[in-house]
Amino acid sequence: MTIGGGDKRPTKQGAGLTKKGVQKYKRQNPGSKLQTAVTEKKPTGKRAARRKSFCARSAGQMKKFPKAAKNPNSRLRQARRRWRCWLAYLISNIPHFKCWIRKEFTHNHEEYHGEFLHGLAIAVNTIPDRCLSFQVIFTGIDEEENVHGGAMWARMPITALVADENLKDVPERMETHLAQPWDCSSRNHSIIFMDRISSSPWYCKIGGDFYKGRYMFTVDYTDSHISDDSAQHKQSHVLQLTDAGKWTGNIIALPNNRVRVTNPALWEAGDGPPDFRPSQYTHAAEIHDSYTDPNITFNNLYKEK
């Protein structure tokens, strides 16, 4: 079975056997029930069961072969991507926070503009080519009759959320490209709260101007051609705007190149744009020519001179 012969897919195309390769394997192994990958978004019946089985087995391989698991370009990772095994990472818990939800988002933007429902944001979704969206639970607070308490809504866009603060004015709704200038780059993500950058104000660049914000948590992405490209990778720092005029109180998500972190006890915040240029290099140890020489590769602590 070869890639050149059309039996196997190149790694970048998802690895695994092609239809031609499966047919060839069946001829060589009569009675085999081998089939091609299940690649549709929502398989049903036996095909759904096949995907579930493959994803479970390959998850075990991820643990058994950590080197391949850490390499987004390995055949194992690419095969899991082709089978859509990454869907399990779509939603994650977050440091929950109280908020107000713009009510028009709960009614197809047809009614209730300028009205709000109170809630808790408890989880986040990352869908490629969309802004961050949140799982919210409505609390029923500030309703004459508690109609919505305990109700939930999945995938509430970040632009629907306003901080639960004593605000002088109701913040103006932000356009999505201002609240989150880069869409989510992958379904696969991690959530982290960075301690050393959480206590002091952040400067947030929005529409060419700087405003102050308060750090909440960070979403980082992996396992896509954009998120794993060192020149394209973006994090989403989720922040509450604290001094932003008409936008004060809105929740936003900015990448590193749109924020400046302050912490006077540890560093002095600089002025002007940093002299940075995105790296076009892949930094890895095992691509070095010395790894072709076993006398160097296996020259470990216990080897005798």
N, C-alpha and C positions, 0 to 999 in steps of 0.2 A: 504494500500500500504506500503510494507516494503522493506528494503534493503535485509534482510535475505531471504525473499520470492522471490527475484529476480525481484521485480516490480520496484525498484528504483536503480539507480547507486550510488555507494559510491561517496562522494564528490571528492575524488582524481581522480575519473574516469570521472568527468565532471558533476556530479549531474543529475537531471532530470529522467524521466521515461525510462525504457528499452522498447524494443519492446513488451515483455510479459506484462509489466505494462500498456502500451497503449491499448493493446487488452483487458486487464481486465477492464480498465476504460470504454472502448466503450461498453462492455457487461453490465456494471452497469449504463451506461448513453446512451441509444439508441439514435441514430441520431448525436452523437458527431463526430466532424471532427478532433479530436486530432491526431497528428502525432509525430513521433520521430524527434530528432534534425536534422538540416541541417548541416552536418559536412564536406562535400567535399570542396575543395579549391575554385573552381569556379562554383558555381551553376548557372543554367540558368532558365529562365521562372518563373513558379510559385514558385520553390524552392528558387530562388534568392529573390523573393518578400517576402517569408516567413522569410528568414534570416533578411532582411532589417527591417521587422516589429518587429521581436523578439528583435533585437539589439536596436531598437528605444524604445521599451517598457521597456527593461531591463536597458537602460540608464536612464530612468525616475526613476526606482527603485534604481539605484545607488545614485541618489540625495535624494530620500526619506528615504533610509536606509544607512546613512553615515558610520555606524559601519561596516556593511557588505561590503560596497564599499572599505573601507580601509584594509580589511582583505583578502589577496590573496587566502586564503584557505576556504573562505566562499562559500556556495552553489551558491550564486548569481554570484560571480566572476568566480567560476569554470564552471558554466553553460555558462557564456558569452565566456569563453575560448573554451569550446567544440563547441559552435556555431560559433567560429572564429569572434567574434565581435571586437577583438583587432586589426584587420587589419587597422582600421582608424588611428592608431597611428604610422604607418610605416614611415612617413616623417614629418619633422618639420623644421621651419625656423631656421636659425642660424645667428649670427653676420657675415654678408657677408664679404668676403675678395677677393681681386684681386689675381689672380694666373696664372701660366702657366700650360697648360695641355699637357702631353706627347702625341704627335700626334698619335703614334702607337696604343694607346688605342681607338682611333676613327676609326681604320681600321683593327680590328681583329688581331692586332699585326703582320700583314703581310707586312706592309710598313711603311715608315716615321719614322723609329727609329732614335732618336737623334734630331728630329724636335719638335717644340712646337707651340701651339695655345694659345693666351691670352684669359682669361675669368674671370668671377665672379662666385664664389661658393656661392650659396644663400640658400641651404637647405641640410639636411642630411637624409639618410635612414639607418635604423638598421634592418638587416635581420639576424636571428639567424644562427650561424655557418659560417658567412661571415664577412669580414672587413667592416668598415664604408664606405659608398658610398655617393656621393654628386650630387646634382642637379647643373649643371653649365650652364651659358649663355656665349657664345663666343662673344667677343667684336669686332673682326676684326682688332684689333690693330696689327701693324707690318706685315701686309699682303700687298703685292704689289697691289693686287686687293682684295677688301673687299668681300670675298666669304662667310665667316662664321659669320659675325656680326649679332647678334640677334638669331642665331640658339641655340637650347638647347640640352642638353644630360642628361638623368636621370641615376642615380646609377653609377657615375664615381668613381672607387675605389680610396681610399686614396693614394695609391702608384702612381697614375697618376699625382698628384698635386705637384707643386713646387711654393714656395712663389714668389711674384712679388717684388723682391729686386734687388739691384745692386750687383750681385754675381760675385766673381772673376772667378769662374769656374762653368760650368753646373754640378749640383749634379748628382752623380751616382744613378740610380734607386735602391731603397731598396727592398729586399725581404719582402713579406707581413708579415712573422712571426717576422721580426725585426721592421718594421714600426708600427705594432699593434700586440703585442704578444698574446692578447686574443681576439677572435672573439666576435661579438655582442651576447649578451645572451638573448635578447628578442626583439620583435617588439615594445613593449611598452617602451617608454623612455621619458625623459624630457631633455631639453637643459637649461643650466644655465651658466652665466658668473659670476665668483666669484671675487668680487672686491678686497678683501684683499690679493689675491695671484696673481694678474695680472700684477703688475708693475715691479717686479724684475725678474732676470733670474731664470730658473729652471735647476737643474741637472737631466739629463735623462740617465738612465742606459740602454744601448743597446748592446747586444752581450757581456756582461760582463764588458764593459767600460763606463765611464761617459762622456757626452757631454752637452753643454749648449743649452737651448731652450727658446722660448718665448711663454707664455701661450696665448691661443686664446679663448677657451670655453670648457665646460665639458658636456659629454653625460652620463646620469645615467639611469639605466635600472630597470624595475620591471615587475611583473606579469608573471614570469616563475619559474620553480623549481630551476634554477640556480641563477637567479638574486635576488630571495627572500630568498635564503639560506645565512645566515649571514657568513658562512665559505667559500662560493663560490662567493659572490657578487663582481663585479668589476665595477669601473667607467672607462670611456675613456676620459682622458684629452687630448684634441687636441692641439698640439703644433707645432711651426715652429722651426726647428733646426737652430741655429744661429752660432754655433761654433762646427762643427762636422766633420771637414776635408772633405772627399769626399762626405759626405751626407749633408753638409750645404745647407739649403734652402728647404729641403724636409719637407713635412707635415707628422706628426706622431700622434699616439694616444696611450698613455701609462696609465696603472693603477697606483693606489697609491703606490704599492710596487716596482715601477720602477722609481719613481721620488723623488726629494728632492727640496722643495720650499725655496727660499731665500727671506728675507725682513729684512735687517739689522736694520731698524727703529723699528721693532716689535719683532724680535727674532734673535737669533744667530743659524745659521745652524750647525747641529751636524756632527760628523764624524763616519763612521762605520755603520753597519746594526742596525736598531732599534730592541730592544728586544720585539718583538711582536709575538703573536700567535693568529690565527683566532679564533673567539668566536664560540663555539658549542652550545651556549645557546640562547633561545628565551626570550627576556625581555618583559614581559607584566604584566599588573596589574590584570586583571580579571581571571588569572589562579590560583590566591592565594585562599587558603581554606576559608579565611574570607568571600568570596563572596557567600558562602552557607548560611550565617547568615544575614537575611534581616535587623536585628537591627544594624548591622555594615555597610552593604551596603548602607542603606538609612538614615544613621545618618548624615544628612546634616545640614546646617547652621540654618535652621528654625525649626528643631525638638526640642521639649521641653525636658528638662531633666526629 
